[in-house]
Amino acid sequence: MNEPTIILAKESISDGSEVNKINEIRPLTNEEIESYDIQKNILIEFANDFELVEYVRLNYESFMGLLNETVVKVAKEPSFIGSYPFKNFPFLLNTRILNYMMSVKTLLDHMETSINRRYGEDSMEFVEFKALTANEFDDKFSYRFMYKLRNFVQHCGMPPLSYTISKSLDETNSTMSIELIVYFMRDELIRGFSKWGALVKAELTQMDELFSIMPIFNEHINSIFKVYVLFNEKYHMAKTLKAKEYIINFIGESGGYIDDEYIIAKLKKTEAGLHISKKTIPTSVLAKISDFYKIKENLF
């Protein structure tokens, strides 16, 4: 029986009217495949970690989207004194806040566990990660508050919230102005939980009786992304960028290529004919590297 041949190829995906075409580019040696696997695994590891960042961002955007959708619905309400679409708003709002907080916890817990396993609890990498989170805790009320609020939710239920909606018409230019503000209820938060800690409790007592959640959330997500970006920029991105360069050179494309058209195919002649097994080269994950630097650019 013939030994299989392994090739780099480009697959043309059909619209369904004909079979996909596989165009051979060149045969591959075992050494090339081993080198490729090492670099591919670096990219996949980065992409898997970055998905948790995307999870946080998705839940933050979902939360923001709910506020925007509600404003749009209020704008369509013909009456200034009427039944605004708030029947399910509290439930949906709490759900999206909970999803956001849990996604943040998942990201930070994953980072801590992954760094500990990879480098060890006494490593400079683990110490650096703990220092980054400690700095945000020390510097930002939003980070301290949201950290404690997660414990509040676990033990006491969803945080007490209030909201106001205002709708006004500028008759001069016939434009509608709508403002929706969601607030944390200070006194309910303090009464409902005994483990805020001395610092956060003292800071809460200085807040307005109703204080807007948006500045808290906006600053908090910035802190979370800052921890992720600073750590990975220092310890992982050089290796990830090198892997990207290798893959791009391997397939012979330009730096901005992100389509999944290239494959590694194993061809083997059998008694029944030619058997082809293939694996897609995951170049689409390269887009996540660009997303990483977009997040960094927005932070700093």
N, C-alpha and C positions, 0 to 999 in steps of 0.2 A: 504494500500500500504506500502511496506517495506521502512524503512529509508535507504538512500544511505550509502554505506561503502566507506571510503576514504583510499587509500593505497599508499605506496611508492612502485614503481615497476621499473623494468629495461626492456626496450624495445629492442628487437633484430630486427634490420632492415634487411629485406630480400633483395635479389637481384632482386626481382620481380617475381620469380618463385613460391613463396608462400606468405601467409599473414605474416605480422609482428607478432612476439610473444611477449606477455607481461608476464613477470615473476614476481609474487608478492614477495616483500621482507618482508613487515610488514604493519599492519594497522596503521593509524595515528590518533591521537587525535586532537580535535579542538585546544587545546593549542599548540601542535606541529606545526600545520599548521599556526597559528597566528605568532609564533616565526619565522618560516621559511619565511613567507611573509615579515616580517620586515627586515631580513638579506638579502633576495633576492633583495628587493627594494634598499638597500644600494649598492649592486653590480651593479644593473642596472643603478643607478644614476651615479656611477663612470664610467661605460662603455659608457654611453651616452655622458658624458663630454669628455672622452678620445677620442671618435670618431672625435672630432674637432682637437685634436692634430694629429691624423692619417691623417686628411684632409690636414693639413699644410705639414706634412711629404710627403704625396702622391704628392702634387703639387711641392714641392722642388725636389723630385726624378724624377718627370716628366720633369721638367726643365733640370736637370742634364742628364736625359736620352736622351733628344733632342740633347744635345751637343755631347754625346757619339755616338748616331746614325749617326750624321752628319760626325763625324770623320771616322767612319767605311765606310760610303759611299765614302768619299774622298779617303780612302785607296784603294777602289776597282776601282777608276778611273784610267785607264791605262796611261793616259797622265799626265805629270807634268804641261803642259800648256793646259788646257782644260776647259770644262764647268762643274765646280763643282756643286753639287746638292744643290744650294742655292735659287732656284726659290721661294719656299714657306718658306724658313728659317726665314726671318724677321717677317712674320705674325705669324708663329708658336712660335717663340721666344717671341714676345710681348704677345701672348695669354697665354703662360705659366708663364710669369712674372706677368701678371695681375691676373691670378688664384692664384698664390702664395700670392700676396699682399692681395687679398680679403679673402683668407683663414686665414691669420694672423689676419686681422681685425675682422673676424667673431669670432675667438677664444678669442681674448682679449675683445671684446664687450660682448660676452657671459659670460666670467668670471666676468667682472665688474657687469653686470646686475644680474647674479646669486648670487654673494656674497652680493650685496646690498639688494636683496630681502630676502635672507636667514638670514643675520645678521644685516642689517641696515647700513645706511650711516655713522653713528657715531661709529660703532663697531670697535674693534681693528683688526678684520679680514679685513674689508674694507680698513682701514688705512694701514694695512700691504700690501695688494695688490697694492694700489696706490704707496706705497714706493718702492716696487719691480720694478714696471714699471718706476718710476722716476729715480731709481738708474741706470737702463740700459740706459735710455735716457741721463743721466748725464755722464755716463762712456764710452759709445760706440758711435763713430761717425756713425757707420752703423745703429744703432737704430734710432738716430736722423735723419739721411739722409732718411732712408726708411719711417719713419713716415711722413716727409715732401713730399717725392716722391709720396706717396699715394694721397696727396692733389694735387700735380702736375698733376697726371693722371686724377683726377676728373675734373680739370678745364682746362687743356691744352692738354690732350691726352697722348698717350704713350710716354715714355721717349726717347730722342734721343740716339740711339745706333750706334756703329760701330763695325766691327769685322775684324780680320785678320786670314788667314789660311796659314800655312807654311807646306811644304811637302819636305822631303829630304831623300836621299838614302845613307846609309853607305855601300859603295862598298866593304869594307873590310869583313864585315860579312853578307852583303846582307839583312840588316834590314831597314825597312821603319820607318821614324819618322814623325809624323803629330801633329801639334799643332793648336788648334782653340782657339782664345781669343776673348771674347766679351767685349766691352768697353762702359762706359758711356761717353758722350761728354760734357765736363765741361762747355764750353762757351755757348752751346745751352741750357743747363739746367739753367744757370744763366740768360740768356736773356729771356728765355721762361716763367719765373715765378718770381713774385715779392714778394712772401710770404715765402721765405725760412727761414726768421728770421735772425737776425744779426749774431748769432753764426754759424749756418749751412752755411750761405752765405760766411762768412769769411773762414770757413774750405774748402768750395768748391773752393774758389779762390786759395788755397794752393795746390790743387790736380793737377796732371798732366793734360794736355789738354785732353788726353784720359786716363781714369783710369779703370782698370779691374773690372768687376762686381762680379767676383767669391769671392774675399776676403770679399766683402760687404755682399753677400748672406750667405756665410758660417758663418760669425760672427753673422749676424742678426738672423738666425734660432736658433743658440745657445742661444742667449739672450731670444728669445721667449720661448724656452723649459725650460730655467732656471727659468723664472717667473712662469711658470706652475708647474714645479717640486717642487720648493722651497715652494710655497704656499700650494700645496696639501700634501707635505710631513709633513708640520707643522700642518695642520688642518684636513685633511681628511683620510690619508692613514692608520692610526692606526685603525680607524673604518672599513675601507675597508678590511684590513687584518683579522680583527676579523670576519667579515662577511664571508670571504673566508674560514676561519678555521671552522666556524659553518656549512657551506654548505658541506664541505668535510666530516666532522664527521656525518652529517645528512644522507649522502648517503653511508658512510662507505668506502670511497676510500682513496687513498694516495694523498699527497699534489700536485703531478704533474698532476693529472687527469684533462682533459679539454674537453672530449667528451660529447655530448648531448644524452646520452642513458637513463638517469634516468627521470622518470615522476612521477607526482602525479595524480592518476586516481580516478575518482569517479564512483563507480559501483552501479547501481540501477536496481532492477528487475522490469520489467513492464509486462503487459499482452502479449506484443509481444516478450518478452525475456529479455536478459541482455543488458542494455544500459550502454556504457562506454564513459565518457568524460575525457579528459586528458590534462595536461599541462606539457610541457617539463621543467625540471630544467635547467636553462641556465648556465651550468658549462663551456661552451666554452668561456664565457666572462672572466674567470679566466686567460686566456692567456694574456689579456690586462694588468693585474697586472704585469705579468712578463715583458711585453713590457715597462711599466712605469719605472721599475727598470733598464732595459737596456738603456733607454734614460738617466736616472740619472747617470749610470755608465760611459757613454760616455761624460757626461758633466763635471764630477768632478773627 
